[in-house]
Each structure stands twice: as C-alpha cells, then as structure tokens.
Amino acid sequence: MTGGEFEGNCIQPKRFSTRVSQKHNVRRHLYIGCDLKRVQTIDELRAAAERRLPAFAWQYIESGSEDELTLERNRRVFRNISFVPSTLVDTSGLDSSVELFGARLPAPLVVAPTGFNGLAFPGGDSALARAAQRARIPFTLSSFANESIEEIGTIPGAQNWFQLYILEDPSITTRLVERARQANFKALVVTTDANVSSAREWQRRCYRSPGKLSHPHLFDALCHIRWVREYVRRMVSHGEPVFANLAEFFPRRQISAAKAASLITSQLKPRITWDDVRKIRQLWDGPLLVKGVMTEADTIRARNTGVDGVVLSNHGGRQLDCAVSPIEVLPAIRNRLPDFPILVDSGFRRGSDVLKALALGANAVMVGRATLYGLAAAGEGGAAHAINILMSEIHRVMGLLGCLDLACVARHINCPAATHSAGGGDFHCSR
C-alpha cells in the first residue's frame, strides 16, 4: 500500500455532543482517523501502528529488555538538551544535506536495520527500502530480514546498506558479505551488541511456548481482521514468512520467522572479538561500520581495526537494560576522535532529536522504530510519511535556529552537565 489512507483497524474520532460547545470544550488528542495526510508526528504514526497491529506484533516492535529502563532513558535524555536560537537571519538558502561515505544525502538520516519487518506489514523490507529510495537516503537491510539481499538489491536507485551479524559458522558470514557485494550494497554494518540473547520480557509474555501465542494473544490477533487477512494473503502468495537471507543455509522449516528463535540464538556467536571484524574488513572493500559501540576505547579500537565509522547504539533499549543512552557518550567520543565518522541511534522521534545529535558530534542518525511505526500504520506510504515528517522537522528547526547548514547547529546547543558519561566524567553538551 502506498496511498494516503491507513490500511488497518481505523478508529474514527467520536462525534461531540451538539449540546457542548465544540469551540471551547474540545480536548487535545492525537489524530486517530484514517487520512495519512493529517498525521503530523511520529507519535501519531505510533498510535496508528498500535491500533492496527495485534498486541504480540506490537510488543515485538515496541518492547525493551527487562524493566525497560534503557528504553525510557533513550527518550528522556533529549529533554535535557535545548537550543539557543539566533534571530533576524536570512534562512532562504537553508541546506540540510550531508556528505556521508561519498554520497550526498538530503538529510542526515539512515533507515536502521530491523528484523522480521513482514510482521509489521507484508513485504515490509522492500516497502522500507522503497520509502528510503524515494527520500534519497540509505536503507539498512537486516541479516534477519524477511526478504533477501537479492530482492532488495533489485530496487532501482536505492542506496542499500547491509547489517551483518557475525554467526557461529564463518562460511555463512563470508557468504552473506559476498552476496551483499554482488547485489551492489553500498556499506556493511556489523552489529556487535547482540552476541548474548536479551530478556525482552513483555514480548515473551505473549507466548505460552516458543512460537506459540498464549490463548489471549491468539484471540486478540484473530480480532485484528484486516491484519490477519493481509498476513494470510501474503502467506498464500509467498509462503510462511522466513528469514530469507538464511534460506541458502538451513531447511525452510528451521528459518520460519515464527519458529526460528532457537536457531538464531544458536547461530549468534558469543565469542566474537575484534579479530572477527578484521576478517570482515578483508572481505569487504566498501564502507564498513561497527554498530553497538558505546565507549571511547572501543571507538578508537574500531578505527585502528580499519573500520570506516561506528554507530553508537544500545540497540534501541532491546539488549542491556540500565545502559546509558548513545547521546550521553557521544560528546566525549567526538572530542577524542574529531574527524572519525560517527552515527548514532536509539530513541529518535523528532527532527529536533536528530539535530541535537548532530550538534553533539554525530555525522548522521539511524532511525528504526520511527520508520517502523509508519510501516506498521500504512505500509510504504506510512514509512515514507515518517521520513518526510522527520525531514520537515529538521528543516523547520534549522530555520527557527537561524542555521543555514548543519554545521551551524552546534553553535546553538545548550545542556548543563547532568548525566553520567560512559567515557568517564560528566556529560557536557557544549562543543
């Protein structure tokens, strides 16, 4: 679906009583109708996605690990960062573009890797890739995607990146890198913070045993008739969703997206080290990034290993609970490595969040849940709308700050030392 209406369980706004003055008694609320053009924020897309998806699918996207303290912290940290605008500045020539690994992007955004996107919307990986291509920003395909490297590689004009998990069988890792090269993927992103399985407890509570929904969640799923209809239609035409990039290596029954948890757990390599990154460097001659770095020491080690950049990330709060936010460690890492490409993810919901990250030293931001909300709400059209919202907010905030380009934003940031930095010492926002 690429149009302007939600394809899902739409809830129409209640009519107000004619005996109550609409002018003076209408309370604030997010838009809950079906017209995509009226959706103004990522939060409204989030609400629409929650309405459309069964609870178990929503928990897969939304839940964090354990007590979800990292998940909450990722959002809370942005509140402590503020702007100081300049006035009477001619911003008619405002430019929000950025150069990243030899490509000029219209905004400092990259669609982050997320697995099992077919659960959010049929054909979710290609829908996200096309939405990113329309916006002329990169899309990062997960190793555990429901569509293959080769399928995504056929999208014309796309700037595709590939996210790689280092698996127990080194021949699988080698082959995935080779396939990404053959499909003309532009960059390789090695995720390093998922070598130990996390405890996403709210997600686990949806199941009575691995791959089997609890009875209340099964009933809830069946009540989401349109979602079930779309899911079944996709199964009839394409078969049961699988982790398509693993189809070359395992029997289909083992890579079923609903039943492959034990396989994935067994394949994620718990003893990965920087030696594994060095080996991947020898296999891949394009831009290579390490995702999951959170300290100055590891960023320096990445650079010395031959990596072209890092993604500061706590996996969106889905791995280690009680972890600091990437934004908190960003300033110290940037000060230590002033010219090294640094991307950041986790918790971004506004264009202003993106600009705060750039002001603190990031070259670009990876957005995961924000685009997933759009995908889950309205397919490709919803994902494209999520990207457009963020781009519009970036452009608007720059104008309000009196910034003609992204380099200027760092001069307009204000944040008192308030939170702990994993790099040691206090978190100072001034640069």
N, C-alpha and C positions, 0 to 999 in steps of 0.2 A: 504494500500500500504506500502510495506517495502523495496522496491528496491532502486536503485541508480539514478532514474530519477524523475524529477518533474512531478506530475500528475496535470497539470493545464495549464493556459494560458502562455506558454513559449514564450519569445521574443528572437529570435536569434540575436546575435550581427551582426551589419551591416558590410558588406564587405567593406574593404578600397579600394579606387581607386588605380589601378596599377600605376597611374601617380604620386602618392605620396609615398615617401619613408616610408615604414612601420617601419623601424628601428628607425627613428628619429622623427616621427610625430604621433605616437600612444599616445593618451592621457590616463591618468589614469581613470579608471572607475571600478565599481564593476562588478563582473561576472554576466551576465544575461542570461546564457544558461540553459540547462536542466539537465546537469550531476551533480548530488549531490556530487560526489567525488571532484569536482572542487570548491565547495563552501567552502571558508576558514574562514569566520567570521559570527557572529550573524547578523551583518548589511547586509550581502548578503542574509541571510535567510529572514531577514525583507523585503528586496526589493522583493524577490521572493514571499513572502506571500502577499504583497500589490498587486502585479500583478495578482495573482491567485484569490483573493477574490473580490467580489463586494464591492463597496465603503461603503455600510451600514454595512457589516460584518467587514470590515477593521476598521471603526470608532468604532465599539463595542470593538475591541481589543485594539486599539491604543489611543483613546481619553482619556483626563483627564477632571477634573472638571473645570468649569468656564473659566478663562483665561489661564489655564494650566501652571501656574507659578510653582506649586509644581512639575508637571511632568518635566518641564525643569530643575528645581533645582536638582532633583534626579540624573540627568546625570552630571550637571555642577560641582557638589561638588567633583566628583572624580578627576577633573583636578587640584585641589589644593593640591592633595596628591601625593607625589612622593617617589621614592625608592633610597636608597643608597646601591649599591651592594658591596660585598666583592669579591676579585679575588683570583685565584690560590687555589680554594677549590675543593677537590675531591667530586663530587656530584653523583658518580656512584651508591650510595646506597640511592638515594633520595626517600623519602616516603611522599606522600601527603594524607595519610589516617588520619581519625579522629574517635575517640570514641564518640558516641552520644546516650545517653539513653540506654546503654548496647549493642549497635550494632556497629561494626567496618565498617565504610564506606570508600571506596577507595578515596574519595574526600569530602570536606566539603560542599556538595550540597544536597538540598532537592527540589523536584519539588513543587512549591507553588500551593495552591488551586485557580482554576479559574472556573467560571461558564459558562454554555452554550458552552462547547467545541465542541459540534456537529456542531456549526455554522462554526467553522474553518475547520473541516474535519469530515466526517461521522465516528461515533464510536470514537470520539476524546478522551474521557476519558480513555477508555481501551487502546487506542494507546499510550497515555502518560504514563499510568501505566506500559505497557509492555516495553516501552523505558527505563523507570526508573529501572525496574526489570533487564533489560539487563545490565545496568550500575551499578547495586547493590546499588542504592540509593533510599530513600523513595519517594513515590508519595503521594500527599495530595489530596484526593477527596473532592470536594465542596459539601455542602448541596444542592446547586442548580445545580448539575451535570445532564447531560442527560442520564447517565447510573447509575444504582442503586448500593448501598453499596454491595448488594449480588452479582451482576455481577462482580464488580471489585474484590471482595473477592475471586473469584474462580481462579484468575491468579496465577499459581504456583510460589512459591519462591518470591513473591512480598513483599516489606516492606511498606504496605499501612498505611497512616495516614488519619484521617477523620477530616475535617474542619466543625465546628458546628456554625451556627447562633442560638442565643437564640431567639426563636419565642414566639409570644404572647400566644399561647396555650402551657402551660408547659407539657402537656401529649405528644405533638409532640416531644419536646426536649428530654424527657425521653426515648421515643421510638427510636429515632434516635441513641442515645447513646447505648441503648441495642442492636440494630441491628449491630452497629459498633463492639461491643464486640463479638457478635455471629459470625461475619464474620472475626474475628481474626485480626482486625486492631490494629496496634501497638501503636499508640498515638492519642490523641484527641487535636485539635487546636481550641480554642474558639475565634472567631472573634468578636471584641468589638467596632470597629470604623465605623460600618455601620447602627447604630440604627436610623440615620436620613438620608433620601434619598438625594443624592448629585445632583448637576446640571451638567451633562455631556452634555454640550450644543451642541457640534459638533455631538454627537450621536443623540441627539433629532432632529436636523435639517434634519435627513434622513427620518423623518416620518411626514405625514400630520395629523395623529391622532394615538393614541396608537395602535401598532400592524399593522398599515397600512403605507407602504412605500409611500413617495412622488413619483409623476409620474417620475421625472428624475431618482430617485434611483431605481424605479421598472424597468425602461428601461435599466439602467446600469446593474442591476442584470441579466436580460434576455440576455444581451450581453456576459456575462461570461458563455458560453455554457457548458463547462466541469463542472464548479462548480454546475450549475443548474442540469445537468444530474446526478451527484453524489448525490446531495441533494434529488432529486426525487426518485432515485433508493433506497436510504435509507428509504424514506417515504413509498414506496411500500412494502418493506420487513419488516419494523419495525413500521410503522405508523408515524404520525406527531411527531417531537421532543417534549418531555415533560421534566419537572423537575422530574426525575424518583424517587428521594427519597421522594417526596411528594405524590406519586400516592396512597399510603395507606390511605391518609387523605382527599383528595379532588377529586371531579369528574374530569375526564380526560380533559374536555373542559376548566376547570379552571387552569390546570397546563401546558397547551400548552406553549412551550417556547416562542412563538411569541406573546402570549396574556396574560401572567401571571404577567405582571408588577404590576398591581393594587393589585393582591393577595399577591405578595411578599412584597409590601410596607405596606400592612395592617398587615402582619404577623411579620415583624421585630419589635421587642419590643423596644419602645423608652425610656422606664424607666428601662432598665437593670442596675443592680448595682453589687457590689462585693458579695452581698448575693446570686445572681444567680450563680456566679462562685463557691461559697461554696457548693451550692446544687449539681452542676455538679461534684464537687470533691467527693461528697458522692456516686455518681452514677458510677464513673469511677476510677478503681484502677490501671490503667496504667499511663504512662507519660502524663501529662496534661500541655498544653501551652496556654498562652493568647496572642493573636495576635492583635496588634493595640496600644500597649503601646509605649509612647514616652517621659516619664519623669522618673526621679529617684524615685519620690514619688510613682508613680503607679507601678514601678518595685518592690519596697520594699513591697507595699501592696499586689502584686501578690504572692510574696514569703511567706508573712505572712498568706495568704489565703490558702496555701497548694499547690500552683501551682508549677510544676517542672521546668518551664522555660518560657521565654517570646519571642515573635517575635516583635522586634522594626520595626514598619511599618507605613507608611502614605497611605497604600492601593494603592501603585503604582501611586499616584497622582490623584486617581479617587474619593476621598472624599473631604477633606478640602483643598481648594486652599490657597496659600500663607503659607503653612506649611513648617517647616524645614524638612530636609532630616534625615532619621534614622541614617545615618553615622555621622551627626553632633552631635547628642545627645549620641551616643554610648560610646565615651571615658569616659565621666563623669559618666555614669551609670555603666560601668565596674569598674571604680575606687571605686565606692561606694559599689558594690557587686562583689568582686573579684572572687568568686567561683560559682556564680549562672549561670546556662545555659542561654545564650543569643543568639538568632538567629536574623537575620536582613534581610529585603528585600527592594525592590523599587529601580529601576534604574540600575540593574546589567546587563552588556552586554559583559564583558570581564573577563577572568580568573584573570587578574590583579586587577579588581574591587573586586573580591572575596577575594584575598589576602590582599588588603588594609583593607577590613572589618575585617579580622582575625587579622591583625596587630593592629587594634584599639580596639580589645577586643571581637569580635564575636566568637562563637563556630562553627557556620556554617551559610550558606546563603541560603535563599529560592529564587528560580528563577521562575518567572511567564511568562512575555512576551517573554523572550529569548527562552523558550521551545515552547511557543505558535507559534512563528514565524516559527520554524521548523515544527510543526504540520500542520500549515496552508499551508506551502510550499509543503510538501511532506509526510504528514501522519506520521505514526510511524517511518518510516525511517528518515524523516526530524527531528522529535523530538529527536531520538537517535543521529543524527548527531549534533544537537545543544548541547546536553550533552557532546558528545565527543570533540567538539570544546572547550568548557569551561574547561574540564578536561585536554586536551592537553596544553591549555594556562597556567593553574595553574602549571602544571609540568614544562613547559618551563621557566616560570618566576622564579619559585623557583630555578631552575638550574642557571639561569643568576644572581640571587641574591647571589648565593653561600649558599643556605639553604638546609640542609638535611631533615628537617622536618618542619611542620607548626609552631611550637613554636618559631623557629628561625626567622620567618618573621618579628616579632615585633621589632627586633633589626635593621631592615633595612628600617624603615619608616621615612619620613620627611614631615612635613607640618607646615608652620608658622601659628600662631593664626590669623585667618582671618574671621571666620563667627560666627554667634551667636549660642549659645547652649541653648536649652530649659531647661536644667538643671541649668542654671544660669552661668554667666561669659563667658569667651572666649572659643573658640574651639581650644584645643591644641592636636596635633596628637601624640606627643612623649609619649611613655609609658615605 
